[in-house]
Amino acid sequence: MIAIAIPRKEFGTRAEARTKEVERCLAMNPDYILFLDSDQTMPDKSIELMKLLDVDIAVIDTPPHDTDLQNFTRNPDGTISHTTIACSLIRPSVFDRIEKPWFSSRYNFIQGQPLHGKYSYQKIDKYQDDNVGEDIYFVRKCVEAGVSIEVIPGLKCNHFKL
């Protein structure tokens, strides 16, 4: 069974919303948790393709609005360094392998200091740096814990504007 997690604003911060959705999904004892952000469209056959990767976290790239840029980076050895999880299939055991908080939005806004056209944030702990959201925080914790992560090559989700 696949439990679907769609974090929504009414659940609190993005970190709180993701946490609440994971907890709700884990209570169902699923084989997988499918994360899908509320502003994403998912390509056909995505779930079947993500399962074929046979990793702990399978991701479909979700580039930023109106760009063709990739929203993930790789280490020199080819493994994923970090990625968003806006469209991802996650094995529930991943959440047993990392400590809470699974997601964190604990960064401080530095007013008036844009970085590459984006606002800059102060690092609060080792999983965060400039412009790191709660999902990249989660992925960095997973990488450190040895969780296997892969992005489906060439397949992309699309953001739609709300």
Secondary structure as UniProt FT lines:
FT   STRAND          2..5
FT   HELIX           9..11
FT   HELIX           14..26
FT   TURN            27..28
FT   STRAND          32..36
FT   TURN            38..39
FT   STRAND          40..41
FT   TURN            44..45
FT   HELIX           46..52
FT   STRAND          57..61
FT   TURN            65..66
FT   STRAND          72..74
FT   TURN            76..77
FT   STRAND          80..83
FT   STRAND          87..90
FT   TURN            92..93
FT   HELIX           94..97
FT   STRAND          108..115
FT   TURN            116..117
FT   STRAND          118..122
FT   TURN            126..127
FT   TURN            130..131
FT   HELIX           134..144
FT   TURN            145..146
FT   STRAND          149..156
FT   STRAND          158..159
//
